Amino acid sequence: MKRRLLAIFLAAVFVMSCFALSACNNEKTPAPGTSGDQSTNDPGGSKDDGTKAPEETQGGPATNEDGLPVEFYDNYKRDEKDVYYGKAGLGGSKVLYDSITVKVSSKNALNNNFDDIKELPENIFSTYGGTLSDWTLVPDEKSADNNRLKYSGSDDSILTFGNPEWGRGRFSVSYSIEDGGEAKVYFCVKDEKNYYRLTITTSDETGVVLDEIKDGKETNLGKLAVSVTAGVWTTASFNISENNIVVFVDAVEMFHIAEKPANHTYSGLLGIGQWNTEFYIDDIVVTDPDGKELYRQDFEDGKFLETAKFGLRNGGNWSIANTSDWEIIEVDGNHVLHYKNSGVHGSVALFDAGLPENCTGFTFSYRGYKVSGSEGYPCVWDWNEATMDTSTGEGKDYICFNLGGWSGQAGMQIITGGNKTNVQNNADVGLVTGEWQEVKLVMTPESVFAYFHDDFVQVHWY
Protein backbone atom coordinates (compact mmCIF):
# COMPACT_ATOMS: atom_id res chain seq x y z
CA MET A 1 0.00 0.00 0.00
CA LYS A 2 2.78 2.37 0.99
CA ARG A 3 4.74 1.67 -2.24
CA ARG A 4 1.59 2.15 -4.35
CA LEU A 5 0.90 5.58 -2.82
CA LEU A 6 4.55 6.57 -3.34
CA ALA A 7 4.42 5.53 -7.01
CA ILE A 8 1.28 7.60 -7.59
CA PHE A 9 2.85 10.57 -5.88
CA LEU A 10 6.06 10.32 -8.00
CA ALA A 11 4.05 10.03 -11.19
CA ALA A 12 2.15 13.19 -10.31
CA VAL A 13 5.42 14.98 -9.60
CA PHE A 14 6.81 13.87 -13.00
CA VAL A 15 3.77 15.20 -14.91
CA MET A 16 3.91 18.52 -13.05
CA SER A 17 7.61 18.81 -13.85
CA CYS A 18 6.98 18.34 -17.57
CA PHE A 19 4.49 21.19 -17.59
CA ALA A 20 6.92 23.38 -15.66
CA LEU A 21 9.77 22.67 -18.12
CA SER A 22 7.54 23.43 -21.10
CA ALA A 23 6.56 26.77 -19.57
CA CYS A 24 10.19 27.66 -18.87
CA ASN A 25 11.30 26.83 -22.44
CA ASN A 26 8.72 29.28 -23.82
CA GLU A 27 10.21 32.12 -21.73
CA LYS A 28 12.59 34.37 -23.76
CA THR A 29 14.33 35.87 -20.71
CA PRO A 30 14.54 34.89 -17.06
CA ALA A 31 12.20 36.68 -14.70
CA PRO A 32 13.67 39.67 -12.84
CA GLY A 33 15.93 38.60 -9.97
CA THR A 34 16.37 35.04 -11.28
CA SER A 35 18.96 33.19 -13.34
CA GLY A 36 19.39 29.86 -14.99
CA ASP A 37 21.18 28.52 -11.90
CA GLN A 38 18.58 26.39 -10.09
CA SER A 39 20.76 25.88 -7.01
CA THR A 40 20.59 29.40 -5.57
CA ASN A 41 19.81 29.49 -1.87
CA ASP A 42 16.91 31.96 -1.90
CA PRO A 43 14.66 32.36 1.19
CA GLY A 44 12.45 29.28 1.44
CA GLY A 45 14.62 27.28 -0.93
CA SER A 46 17.73 25.15 -0.55
CA LYS A 47 20.68 23.78 -2.46
CA ASP A 48 20.84 20.09 -3.23
CA ASP A 49 23.22 19.01 -0.47
CA GLY A 50 22.16 15.37 -0.42
CA THR A 51 19.59 15.76 2.39
CA LYS A 52 15.87 15.27 1.96
CA ALA A 53 13.60 18.00 3.27
CA PRO A 54 10.13 17.12 4.61
CA GLU A 55 7.58 16.90 1.83
CA GLU A 56 4.64 19.28 1.90
CA THR A 57 1.56 17.56 0.50
CA GLN A 58 -1.01 19.74 -1.18
CA GLY A 59 -3.35 21.06 1.52
CA GLY A 60 -1.74 18.86 4.18
CA PRO A 61 1.09 18.82 6.72
CA ALA A 62 4.75 18.21 5.97
CA THR A 63 5.64 14.52 6.13
CA ASN A 64 8.84 12.53 6.55
CA GLU A 65 10.16 9.77 4.28
CA ASP A 66 7.77 7.31 5.96
CA GLY A 67 4.78 9.50 5.13
CA LEU A 68 4.23 10.55 8.75
CA PRO A 69 3.57 14.18 9.75
CA VAL A 70 6.84 15.63 11.05
CA GLU A 71 4.91 17.80 13.52
CA PHE A 72 3.96 14.72 15.52
CA TYR A 73 7.00 12.53 14.83
CA ASP A 74 10.36 13.99 13.76
CA ASN A 75 9.76 17.45 15.22
CA TYR A 76 7.62 16.48 18.20
CA LYS A 77 9.13 17.22 21.60
CA ARG A 78 7.35 16.15 24.73
CA ASP A 79 7.02 18.65 27.57
CA GLU A 80 9.47 17.56 30.25
CA LYS A 81 6.72 18.06 32.86
CA ASP A 82 4.59 15.30 31.32
CA VAL A 83 4.54 12.33 33.70
CA TYR A 84 2.34 10.21 31.44
CA TYR A 85 3.23 9.61 27.80
CA GLY A 86 3.67 6.88 25.20
CA LYS A 87 1.98 5.14 22.28
CA ALA A 88 -1.51 3.65 22.23
CA GLY A 89 -2.48 0.07 21.49
CA LEU A 90 -5.20 -2.54 21.02
CA GLY A 91 -5.58 -6.23 21.83
CA GLY A 92 -8.01 -8.84 23.05
CA SER A 93 -10.13 -11.55 21.47
CA LYS A 94 -13.54 -11.77 19.83
CA VAL A 95 -13.60 -8.00 19.44
CA LEU A 96 -13.87 -5.51 16.59
CA TYR A 97 -12.36 -2.01 16.64
CA ASP A 98 -13.12 1.15 14.72
CA SER A 99 -12.53 4.93 14.73
CA ILE A 100 -9.14 5.43 16.38
CA THR A 101 -8.53 9.06 17.29
CA VAL A 102 -5.45 10.51 18.95
CA LYS A 103 -5.13 14.18 19.80
CA VAL A 104 -1.81 15.55 20.99
CA SER A 105 -1.93 18.98 22.62
CA SER A 106 -5.44 19.45 21.18
CA LYS A 107 -4.29 18.71 17.61
CA ASN A 108 -5.34 15.67 15.55
CA ALA A 109 -2.25 13.47 15.38
CA LEU A 110 -4.04 10.32 14.20
CA ASN A 111 -7.54 9.69 12.92
CA ASN A 112 -8.27 6.33 11.32
CA ASN A 113 -11.59 4.61 10.68
CA PHE A 114 -10.01 1.96 8.40
CA ASP A 115 -12.46 2.62 5.55
CA ASP A 116 -9.95 3.79 2.92
CA ILE A 117 -7.33 1.06 3.34
CA LYS A 118 -7.13 -2.67 2.70
CA GLU A 119 -4.33 -3.45 5.14
CA LEU A 120 -2.66 -1.73 8.07
CA PRO A 121 0.19 0.55 6.96
CA GLU A 122 3.51 -0.49 8.48
CA ASN A 123 4.60 3.11 8.92
CA ILE A 124 1.87 3.64 11.53
CA PHE A 125 1.21 0.24 13.13
CA SER A 126 3.50 -2.35 14.74
CA THR A 127 3.06 -5.22 17.17
CA TYR A 128 4.39 -6.69 20.39
CA GLY A 129 3.72 -10.41 19.97
CA GLY A 130 2.09 -11.87 16.89
CA THR A 131 2.51 -10.24 13.48
CA LEU A 132 0.89 -7.29 11.76
CA SER A 133 -0.73 -9.67 9.27
CA ASP A 134 -2.72 -11.21 12.14
CA TRP A 135 -4.64 -7.93 12.32
CA THR A 136 -7.09 -7.81 9.44
CA LEU A 137 -9.70 -5.41 8.14
CA VAL A 138 -13.15 -6.94 7.69
CA PRO A 139 -16.21 -5.27 6.10
CA ASP A 140 -19.09 -4.38 8.34
CA GLU A 141 -22.05 -6.74 8.02
CA LYS A 142 -24.43 -3.84 7.35
CA SER A 143 -22.17 -1.75 5.14
CA ALA A 144 -19.37 -3.21 3.01
CA ASP A 145 -17.78 0.25 2.73
CA ASN A 146 -17.21 0.39 6.48
CA ASN A 147 -14.18 -1.62 7.62
CA ARG A 148 -13.59 -2.97 11.12
CA LEU A 149 -10.30 -4.04 12.65
CA LYS A 150 -10.09 -7.64 13.90
CA TYR A 151 -7.35 -9.76 15.48
CA SER A 152 -7.22 -13.28 14.06
CA GLY A 153 -3.93 -14.53 15.50
CA SER A 154 -3.36 -17.05 18.28
CA ASP A 155 -0.82 -15.09 20.32
CA ASP A 156 -1.58 -12.35 22.84
CA SER A 157 -0.65 -9.51 20.53
CA ILE A 158 -0.54 -5.77 21.21
CA LEU A 159 -1.08 -3.62 18.13
CA THR A 160 0.65 -0.30 18.84
CA PHE A 161 0.50 3.02 17.03
CA GLY A 162 1.72 6.56 17.54
CA ASN A 163 4.85 8.17 18.90
CA PRO A 164 6.30 6.81 22.18
CA GLU A 165 6.93 10.44 23.17
CA TRP A 166 3.34 11.62 22.80
CA GLY A 167 2.30 13.24 26.07
CA ARG A 168 -0.78 15.16 27.11
CA GLY A 169 -3.78 14.74 24.83
CA ARG A 170 -6.74 12.44 24.25
CA PHE A 171 -7.05 8.93 22.82
CA SER A 172 -10.33 7.22 21.95
CA VAL A 173 -11.42 4.06 20.15
CA SER A 174 -14.74 2.35 19.45
CA TYR A 175 -15.18 -1.38 20.01
CA SER A 176 -17.77 -4.15 19.86
CA ILE A 177 -17.23 -7.34 21.87
CA GLU A 178 -18.65 -10.74 21.05
CA ASP A 179 -20.13 -12.83 23.86
CA GLY A 180 -17.23 -14.29 25.84
CA GLY A 181 -14.70 -11.91 24.28
CA GLU A 182 -12.71 -9.02 25.66
CA ALA A 183 -11.35 -5.70 24.47
CA LYS A 184 -7.89 -4.66 25.64
CA VAL A 185 -7.00 -1.02 25.15
CA TYR A 186 -3.46 0.10 25.93
CA PHE A 187 -2.24 3.61 26.64
CA CYS A 188 1.00 5.31 27.64
CA VAL A 189 2.88 2.41 26.04
CA LYS A 190 6.62 3.03 26.43
CA ASP A 191 7.68 -0.49 25.44
CA GLU A 192 6.44 -4.08 25.73
CA LYS A 193 7.09 -4.14 29.49
CA ASN A 194 5.77 -0.70 30.48
CA TYR A 195 2.19 0.41 29.80
CA TYR A 196 -1.35 0.71 31.14
CA ARG A 197 -4.12 -1.68 30.07
CA LEU A 198 -7.89 -1.31 30.21
CA THR A 199 -9.69 -4.65 29.85
CA ILE A 200 -13.41 -4.73 29.08
CA THR A 201 -15.31 -8.02 29.10
CA THR A 202 -18.89 -9.22 28.76
CA SER A 203 -18.59 -11.00 32.12
CA ASP A 204 -20.64 -9.35 34.88
CA GLU A 205 -18.07 -10.48 37.44
CA THR A 206 -15.08 -9.01 35.62
CA GLY A 207 -16.60 -6.00 33.90
CA VAL A 208 -13.93 -3.32 33.47
CA VAL A 209 -10.40 -3.72 34.83
CA LEU A 210 -7.46 -1.31 34.87
CA ASP A 211 -3.89 -2.60 35.26
CA GLU A 212 -0.44 -1.04 35.22
CA ILE A 213 2.46 -3.06 33.82
CA LYS A 214 5.80 -1.69 35.02
CA ASP A 215 9.03 -3.48 34.13
CA GLY A 216 6.89 -6.49 33.25
CA LYS A 217 5.21 -6.64 36.67
CA GLU A 218 1.43 -6.31 36.70
CA THR A 219 -0.45 -4.26 39.33
CA ASN A 220 -4.23 -3.96 39.45
CA LEU A 221 -5.42 -0.35 39.77
CA GLY A 222 -9.14 -0.97 39.83
CA LYS A 223 -12.01 -3.27 38.94
CA LEU A 224 -15.65 -2.36 38.31
CA ALA A 225 -18.51 -4.82 37.93
CA VAL A 226 -20.02 -3.03 34.94
CA SER A 227 -22.56 -4.69 32.66
CA VAL A 228 -21.21 -4.85 29.09
CA THR A 229 -23.63 -5.90 26.36
CA ALA A 230 -22.17 -8.09 23.62
CA GLY A 231 -22.41 -6.75 20.08
CA VAL A 232 -23.00 -3.12 21.08
CA TRP A 233 -20.57 -0.47 19.83
CA THR A 234 -19.06 1.51 22.70
CA THR A 235 -16.22 4.00 23.04
CA ALA A 236 -13.31 4.02 25.48
CA SER A 237 -11.42 7.28 25.86
CA PHE A 238 -8.47 8.55 27.84
CA ASN A 239 -7.81 12.16 28.80
CA ILE A 240 -4.08 12.45 29.48
CA SER A 241 -2.80 15.60 31.15
CA GLU A 242 0.52 16.59 32.66
CA ASN A 243 0.21 14.53 35.82
CA ASN A 244 -3.04 12.55 35.66
CA ILE A 245 -5.18 10.39 33.39
CA VAL A 246 -8.98 10.06 33.39
CA VAL A 247 -10.46 6.90 31.86
CA PHE A 248 -13.97 6.88 30.38
CA VAL A 249 -16.05 3.96 29.13
CA ASP A 250 -19.25 4.80 27.27
CA ALA A 251 -18.77 8.46 28.31
CA VAL A 252 -18.79 7.49 32.02
CA GLU A 253 -15.72 8.35 34.07
CA MET A 254 -14.45 5.12 35.63
CA PHE A 255 -10.80 5.46 36.64
CA HIS A 256 -8.37 8.16 37.54
CA ILE A 257 -4.59 7.81 37.60
CA ALA A 258 -2.57 10.51 39.34
CA GLU A 259 1.08 11.13 40.06
CA LYS A 260 0.17 12.23 43.58
CA PRO A 261 -3.12 10.54 44.57
CA ALA A 262 -5.39 12.25 47.07
CA ASN A 263 -5.37 11.02 50.66
CA HIS A 264 -8.83 11.90 51.90
CA THR A 265 -9.76 10.95 55.46
CA TYR A 266 -13.37 10.44 56.55
CA SER A 267 -15.01 11.77 59.68
CA GLY A 268 -18.34 13.09 60.92
CA LEU A 269 -21.79 11.62 60.53
CA LEU A 270 -23.43 9.52 57.83
CA GLY A 271 -27.05 9.86 56.89
CA ILE A 272 -30.06 9.23 54.65
CA GLY A 273 -31.64 12.26 53.01
CA GLN A 274 -34.99 13.13 51.48
CA TRP A 275 -36.15 15.37 48.63
CA ASN A 276 -39.63 15.36 47.12
CA THR A 277 -40.09 11.65 47.85
CA GLU A 278 -41.70 9.32 50.36
CA PHE A 279 -39.62 6.18 50.96
CA TYR A 280 -38.60 3.28 53.20
CA ILE A 281 -35.01 2.54 54.21
CA ASP A 282 -33.67 -0.75 55.62
CA ASP A 283 -30.48 -2.71 56.25
CA ILE A 284 -27.90 0.05 56.62
CA VAL A 285 -24.44 -1.53 56.85
CA VAL A 286 -21.00 0.10 57.18
CA THR A 287 -17.83 -2.01 56.91
CA ASP A 288 -14.12 -1.21 56.89
CA PRO A 289 -11.91 -1.98 53.85
CA ASP A 290 -11.27 -5.48 55.19
CA GLY A 291 -14.97 -6.23 55.50
CA LYS A 292 -15.18 -5.83 59.28
CA GLU A 293 -18.58 -4.54 60.29
CA LEU A 294 -18.53 -1.09 61.90
CA TYR A 295 -22.26 -0.36 61.98
CA ARG A 296 -25.52 -2.16 61.23
CA GLN A 297 -29.08 -0.90 61.48
CA ASP A 298 -32.12 -3.02 60.57
CA PHE A 299 -34.58 -0.93 62.68
CA GLU A 300 -35.98 -4.01 64.40
CA ASP A 301 -35.38 -2.68 67.91
CA GLY A 302 -37.15 0.59 67.11
CA LYS A 303 -34.51 2.73 68.83
CA PHE A 304 -32.84 4.37 65.83
CA LEU A 305 -34.79 7.62 66.13
CA GLU A 306 -33.80 7.93 69.79
CA THR A 307 -30.10 8.22 68.93
CA ALA A 308 -30.31 9.78 65.47
CA LYS A 309 -29.60 13.42 64.79
CA PHE A 310 -31.46 15.41 62.16
CA GLY A 311 -30.29 17.94 59.65
CA LEU A 312 -31.24 19.85 56.53
CA ARG A 313 -29.66 19.47 53.09
CA ASN A 314 -28.54 22.57 51.25
CA GLY A 315 -31.54 24.37 49.71
CA GLY A 316 -34.20 22.48 51.66
CA ASN A 317 -37.07 23.98 53.66
CA TRP A 318 -37.47 21.40 56.42
CA SER A 319 -37.26 22.24 60.13
CA ILE A 320 -35.82 20.26 63.03
CA ALA A 321 -39.18 20.69 64.70
CA ASN A 322 -40.66 18.26 62.18
CA THR A 323 -38.79 15.14 63.27
CA SER A 324 -42.14 13.34 63.35
CA ASP A 325 -41.85 13.11 59.53
CA TRP A 326 -39.49 10.22 60.29
CA GLU A 327 -40.92 7.06 61.82
CA ILE A 328 -40.24 3.35 62.12
CA ILE A 329 -43.05 1.17 60.86
CA GLU A 330 -43.65 -2.47 60.01
CA VAL A 331 -43.91 -3.37 56.32
CA ASP A 332 -44.58 -6.98 55.33
CA GLY A 333 -43.41 -8.19 58.74
CA ASN A 334 -40.20 -6.16 58.60
CA HIS A 335 -39.40 -2.92 60.44
CA VAL A 336 -38.14 -0.07 58.25
CA LEU A 337 -37.32 3.63 58.48
CA HIS A 338 -40.11 5.64 56.85
CA TYR A 339 -40.06 9.23 55.65
CA LYS A 340 -43.78 9.90 55.26
CA ASN A 341 -43.88 13.33 53.63
CA SER A 342 -43.15 13.53 49.89
CA GLY A 343 -42.68 17.31 49.74
CA VAL A 344 -39.48 19.16 48.87
CA HIS A 345 -38.06 19.23 52.39
CA GLY A 346 -34.42 18.10 52.30
CA SER A 347 -34.52 16.42 55.69
CA VAL A 348 -31.60 14.16 56.70
CA ALA A 349 -31.53 11.43 59.38
CA LEU A 350 -27.94 11.27 60.64
CA PHE A 351 -26.06 8.62 62.62
CA ASP A 352 -22.61 7.88 63.98
CA ALA A 353 -21.23 4.82 62.19
CA GLY A 354 -18.24 4.42 64.50
CA LEU A 355 -15.62 5.32 61.91
CA PRO A 356 -12.10 5.05 63.33
CA GLU A 357 -9.87 8.11 63.72
CA ASN A 358 -8.08 9.05 60.47
CA CYS A 359 -10.39 6.73 58.55
CA THR A 360 -9.22 6.30 54.94
CA GLY A 361 -11.99 4.09 53.62
CA PHE A 362 -15.19 2.15 54.22
CA THR A 363 -18.24 0.75 52.43
CA PHE A 364 -21.69 2.21 53.08
CA SER A 365 -24.73 0.27 51.84
CA TYR A 366 -28.48 0.28 52.36
CA ARG A 367 -31.77 -0.70 50.73
CA GLY A 368 -34.38 1.82 49.61
CA TYR A 369 -38.02 1.57 48.55
CA LYS A 370 -39.66 4.50 46.79
CA VAL A 371 -43.31 4.87 47.83
CA SER A 372 -44.13 8.03 45.90
CA GLY A 373 -42.58 11.25 44.58
CA SER A 374 -40.28 12.31 41.75
CA GLU A 375 -36.82 11.69 43.18
CA GLY A 376 -35.16 9.10 45.42
CA TYR A 377 -33.27 8.44 48.65
CA PRO A 378 -29.85 10.16 48.69
CA CYS A 379 -27.17 9.63 51.31
CA VAL A 380 -24.56 11.86 52.94
CA TRP A 381 -21.18 11.43 54.66
CA ASP A 382 -18.47 13.62 56.18
CA TRP A 383 -21.31 15.61 57.76
CA ASN A 384 -19.70 18.14 60.11
CA GLU A 385 -22.03 18.48 63.06
CA ALA A 386 -20.02 21.39 64.49
CA THR A 387 -20.78 23.69 61.52
CA MET A 388 -24.53 22.95 61.31
CA ASP A 389 -26.94 25.85 61.63
CA THR A 390 -28.23 25.48 65.19
CA SER A 391 -31.72 26.78 64.40
CA THR A 392 -32.54 25.04 61.12
CA GLY A 393 -30.10 22.15 61.22
CA GLU A 394 -28.79 23.05 57.77
CA GLY A 395 -25.51 21.30 57.04
CA LYS A 396 -22.66 23.54 55.92
CA ASP A 397 -20.01 20.90 55.27
CA TYR A 398 -20.74 17.42 53.89
CA ILE A 399 -20.76 15.28 50.74
CA CYS A 400 -23.90 13.87 49.15
CA PHE A 401 -24.65 11.13 46.64
CA ASN A 402 -27.89 12.58 45.31
CA LEU A 403 -29.57 9.38 44.17
CA GLY A 404 -32.77 10.21 42.31
CA GLY A 405 -32.09 13.94 42.09
CA TRP A 406 -32.97 15.92 38.99
CA SER A 407 -36.09 13.75 38.57
CA GLY A 408 -34.46 10.34 38.64
CA GLN A 409 -30.79 10.93 37.88
CA ALA A 410 -27.81 10.64 40.23
CA GLY A 411 -24.84 12.83 41.04
CA MET A 412 -22.24 13.77 43.62
CA GLN A 413 -22.52 17.08 45.46
CA ILE A 414 -19.86 18.77 47.60
CA ILE A 415 -21.05 21.27 50.20
CA THR A 416 -18.33 23.46 51.74
CA GLY A 417 -19.12 26.43 53.97
CA GLY A 418 -22.74 26.22 52.85
CA ASN A 419 -21.82 26.46 49.15
CA LYS A 420 -22.87 23.56 46.94
CA THR A 421 -20.97 22.21 43.93
CA ASN A 422 -22.59 19.62 41.66
CA VAL A 423 -19.65 17.46 40.60
CA GLN A 424 -21.52 15.44 37.99
CA ASN A 425 -24.89 13.86 37.33
CA ASN A 426 -25.82 10.86 35.22
CA ALA A 427 -28.81 9.98 33.08
CA ASP A 428 -31.73 8.02 34.51
CA VAL A 429 -30.29 5.33 36.78
CA GLY A 430 -33.40 3.12 36.81
CA LEU A 431 -34.90 4.12 40.14
CA VAL A 432 -38.46 2.77 40.28
CA THR A 433 -41.48 3.08 42.56
CA GLY A 434 -42.70 0.09 44.52
CA GLU A 435 -39.50 -1.98 44.52
CA TRP A 436 -36.61 -2.50 46.94
CA GLN A 437 -33.32 -1.42 45.38
CA GLU A 438 -29.79 -1.50 46.77
CA VAL A 439 -27.32 1.36 47.14
CA LYS A 440 -23.61 0.94 47.80
CA LEU A 441 -20.76 3.41 48.09
CA VAL A 442 -17.14 2.32 48.32
CA MET A 443 -14.92 4.98 49.88
CA THR A 444 -11.15 5.09 49.39
CA PRO A 445 -8.53 7.76 50.12
CA GLU A 446 -8.67 8.83 46.45
CA SER A 447 -12.31 8.34 45.50
CA VAL A 448 -15.92 7.30 46.05
CA PHE A 449 -17.43 4.64 43.79
CA ALA A 450 -21.23 4.62 43.70
CA TYR A 451 -23.35 1.59 42.76
CA PHE A 452 -27.10 1.29 42.39
CA HIS A 453 -28.78 -2.10 42.22
CA ASP A 454 -25.34 -3.70 41.67
CA ASP A 455 -24.61 -1.46 38.65
CA PHE A 456 -21.77 1.04 38.70
CA VAL A 457 -23.15 4.59 38.49
CA GLN A 458 -20.22 6.98 38.85
CA VAL A 459 -17.05 7.84 40.68
CA HIS A 460 -15.94 10.99 42.44
CA TRP A 461 -12.22 11.73 42.78
CA TYR A 462 -11.00 13.85 45.68
N, C-alpha and C positions, 0 to 999 in steps of 0.2 A: 504493500500500500504506500509506504513511504517513498520507495523508488519510483512508483507510478506518478505520484504527485510531483516529485522532483523533475521527472522527464517532461511533464506538462508545463511546468514552470519554465524550464530551460527552452522549450520550444517557443513559448510565448516571448521570452527574452530575445531569441534569435529573430523572430518575425519583426519585433519592434526595432531591432538594430538595423535590419534591412531598410525599413522605412526611413530611419534616421540618416543612414548613409546616402540614400537617394536624395534626401532633402539637402544634405550638405554638398553633394556634387553639383546641384543646380545653383548654388551660391557662387557669384562671381568674385566677391571679396569677403574676407572674414568680417564678422560683426565687430563694431568698435570695442577695443579693450581685449580682444581675443587674438589667438594665433593658431597656426596649425599644430603646435605642440600640445598634445592631449595630456601631458603629464604635469602641467602647472599645478601648484599647490594653492589654488584659490580658496577663500573661505567656504567651508562646507564640502570641499573636495579633498582628494588625497592622491599622492603618487602611488604607483604600483610598487610597493616595497615587499611584496610576497605575503602580506597578511591579508586576512579576509574580514572585512567590516561586516557588522550585523546587517542583514537584509531587511529592507523596509517594504513590506507587502502593501499593495494598494489598499488604502483605507484601513490598514491594520497595524499592529505594533511591530517593532523591529524584532527579528528572530535570529537565533544562532544557527550553526550548521546542522543541528538536529531538528530544526523547525520549531524550537521552543522560544517563547517570548523572553528576551534578555532581561526585561524588567523584573521578572519573577524567578529567573534562574541565574544567568551569568552576573548580572548587576545587582541582584538582591542581597541586601545586608540586613541581617536580623538585628533588632535593637538589643543591646547587651543586657537590658533590664528584663527581657522576656525570660521567664522561668520555664514556660511551657512552649515547646516548638517541636517540629518534625513533620514527616509525611503522614498521609492518611492511608487507610487500607480496608480491604473487605475479605471476608472468609465465610465459613459455615457450610451447611449442607441443606439440600432441599429448599433452596431459597433463590429468588430472582432479585436483581438489583436494577435500578434505573435512576436517571437524573442526579448525577454527581455534581455538586457545586462546591467550589472552594473560593472563599474570598480572603485575601490577604490585605490587611490594613484598609478594609472597605472597598478594595478593588477586585474585580473578577479575575482570578488567576487560573481557574479551571472550571469549565462548564461543559459537561458531556452527557447527552442523553442516548448515545449509541445508535442513533437513527441513521446517520450518514456514513457509517463505516461497516465493513464486513468482518474485520478482525481488529483486535486491540493493537494500537500502534506501540512499537517497542520503545519509541523515544519518550513515551509518557508512562507506560506501565511496566512493572517488573514484579517478580515473585520471590518470596521466601518459602521454600518447599514447593514441590510440584513444578510445573512448567507453565509458561504463558499460554501454550496451546490448550491447556486443560480448561482455560476460561473461554467460553464460547458465547457468541451472540445469537440469540434465538428470537424469531418473530413472535410478537404478541398474538395470542389466540384470536383476539377480536380485531386486530389491525396488523396486517403483515408489514406495514411501513414503520411500525413501532418496535424497535429491538429491545430486548432485555438481556442482561448479563447473567450467565449461569456458570457455576463451577461443576465440571463433570469428572474431575480427577479423583483419585483414591487417597491421596495424601492430604494432610492438614495444611493447606496452602494459604498464604497471606498474599493477596494481590495489592501491591503498594503503588502509590502515585503521588507526584508532587515533589517539592524540594525539601530535603531534610532540615533546612534552615528556616522554613516558613514558621513564623511566630504568630502573634496575635491576629485573629481573624475569625472566620466562621466556616464550618464544614457541614454539609448536609447530604443525605442520600436517602432515596426511597427504596423500600424493600417489600417483598411479599413472601411469606413463609408457608411452605406446605405443612400439612399435619405431621408432627413428629420431627420437623426440621428445626434449624436454628440459623439466625443471622448473627454474624460476628463483624462488628464494625470497629476498626482500629484507628486511633488518633495519637498524635505526638509520637510517631514512630521514628526513633533515632536509628535503630538497627534491629536485627532479628531477635535480640535479647533485651530490648528496652522499648516499651510502649505501653499504652493503655488499651484495654479491650472491653467493649460493651457487647454482651451476649444477650440475645432476645430469643426466647423459645415459646412454643405453643403450650408448654407445660404450665399448669396453674401453680405447681409447687416451685418451679424454678423462676418463671416470669422473666425479669430483667436483672442482669448481674453485671456489676462493674468490677474489673480486676486491673491491678497494676503489675506489670512484669518488669522487674528491675534486675539487670545482670542475670537474667534467666530465672529468677526466683519470683514466684507468683504470690501476690497478696490480694485478698478480697477487700474491696472498698465499700461494697454495699450490695444488697439483694432485696428486690421488691417482688412480692407475689402479685404481679399484674396480669390480668387476663389478656391474652393475645389471640386474636381470631385468625385462624389459618385462611390463606387466600386473599386477605384484605391488604391493600397497599397502604403503607404507613411510612412516615418519615422520621429518621433520627437526625438530630442536629447537635452541634457542639459550638458553643460560643467560647472562644479562647482569648483571654485578655493577658495582660502582663504577668499577673501572679495568681490567676484562678481560671477554672474551666467550669461552665455550666452545661449539663447534659440534659437534652430534651428528647422525649419519645412521644410521638403523636401530639406535639406542641405542649406537652406537660413537662414541667421541670421535675427531674427525678434525682439527679446527683449533682454534687458540687465538690470540686477539688480545689483546694487552696494551699498556697505555700505555707501560710500561717493560719491554721484552722482556729475557729473561735473556741473559747473555753467557758461556755455559759454555765453558771451554777443556778440551781433552782431553790426557791424558798417561798415562804408565804402560804396562802391558802389555795385550795382547789375548789371548783364549784360547778354547778349546773345552772345555766341561765335560761331565760325565757324571753320571747319576743313574738307577739301576735299569734300565739299558739297555746293550745291546751294539750298537755301530754302526761304520760307516765314515765317514771324512771325506775330502773331496778338493776341490781347486781353491779354496783360500783366496785371495782377492784383496782388497787394500785400495787405494783410489784417493782422491786429493784432490778437492775440490769441482769442479775443472775437468776431472776425468777422468784426471789424470796418475797413473800407477801408482806406488804407494809400496812395495807388498809383494806378492809372489806365491809361493804354495807349492803345487806339484802332487805332491810327495813322490817324484818320479821319481829324484832323486839319493840318496835314502835317508838324508840327513844331518839331517833335521829334529830327531830326538830327541837329537842330539848338542848342539844349541844351545838346545833348548827348556828352559824352567823348569817346575816342577810345583808345583801348589798344591792347596788343599782348599777347596771351597765351604762356606759357612756351614751347619752342621748335619750335615756328612758325617762318615764314619768311616774314610776312607782314610788311608794313611800314605805319606810320601815314599819310604819304603823299598820300596814296591810299584810302582816306575816300570816294571817289566816288564809291567804290565797294558796298557801302551801299546806298540804295535809297528807297523811298516810292512810291509805284505804286498801281494802281487800278487793282484788280483781281475779276472778277465776281461781279462788282459793290461795292466792299469793298476794302478800302485802307489797305495795309499791308506793313510791313518792309521786304525788299528784299535784300538778299546778292546774288549778281549776278555772282560771280566768284567761280567755284567749285574746285579750286586748294587747295593745302595744305598751307594755309596761317595763320590760327590761330588768325584771327582778332576778336575783341570783341567790341560790342557796349554797353557802360556803361551808367547807369543813377542813379540818386539819388532818392530813393524810399521814402524818408522822415521818415526813421526809428527813433524812439525816442532815447534819450540818455539812455545808459545802457539797450538797448533792449535785452530781453531774449527769444524772440520768434516771429515768424510771418509765414504766408503762402505765397508762391511765386508760381504763376501759369501762364501758357501761352499756346497758341496753335502754333503748328509748321506744316509746309507742306514741305516735301522733294521734290524738283524739279529734282535734279540729284546728282550723287556722291555716295561715298561708306560709308559715315558715317551719322551724324545727326546734331542736333542743341543743343549743350550743353549750360549750364548756369553757372554763377559764382556769388559768394557773398563774403562778407568780403574783397572786393578788396580795398587794401590800396593805395590810389592815391599818397600819399606822398613818397612811396618807388618805384614808377614806374621809369623805365629808361626814361629819358627825351628826348632821341633822337629816340628810337625805340618804346617807349610806352610799353615795356615788363613789365608785372606785376611780382613783386617779392614776394608778399604776398597776397594770396587769396585762396578760396576753389572752386572746380569745380565739378559739376555733369556732367561727360562726357557721355552724352546720344548719343549713336551711335558710340562711339569710338571703336577701335579694330574691325572695319568692321561690325558694327551693334550691339555691346554689350553695356554695360553701367557700369560705375564705378565712385567712388568718388576719387578725387585727392586733396591732400593738398600741397600747394606750400608755402614754408617758406624760406625767404632769397634767393629766386631764385631756391631753390632745391625742386624737385617734388617727392612726395611719392604717389604711387598708392595704395589706401587703399584696394580696392577689385573691381573686375569686374565680371559681370554676363554673362550667355549665351545670345544668341540672344533674344532681348526683343520684337521683333515684329515690328520694325520700318520699314515702307513701303514707297515707292515712289508714289506720286500722291494722297495722302490722308491727310486730316487734323487730327492730333492726339494731345492729351492733355498731358501736363506735369504739375506735381504739387509736390512741396517740402514743407514739414511741419517742421519748425524749432522749437526746444525746447532748454532749457538750457543744456540738456544732449545729444541731438541727432538731426539728420536730417533724416526724412523718405521721400523716393523718390517714386513717383507713375508715371506710364506711361499708358495713356489711361485707367485710373481708376484701373489699376492693381498695387499692391505693387511690387516694384522692389528690393529695398534694404534699409538698414539703416546704417548710420554712427554714431558711438558713440564718443563723445569728450573725 
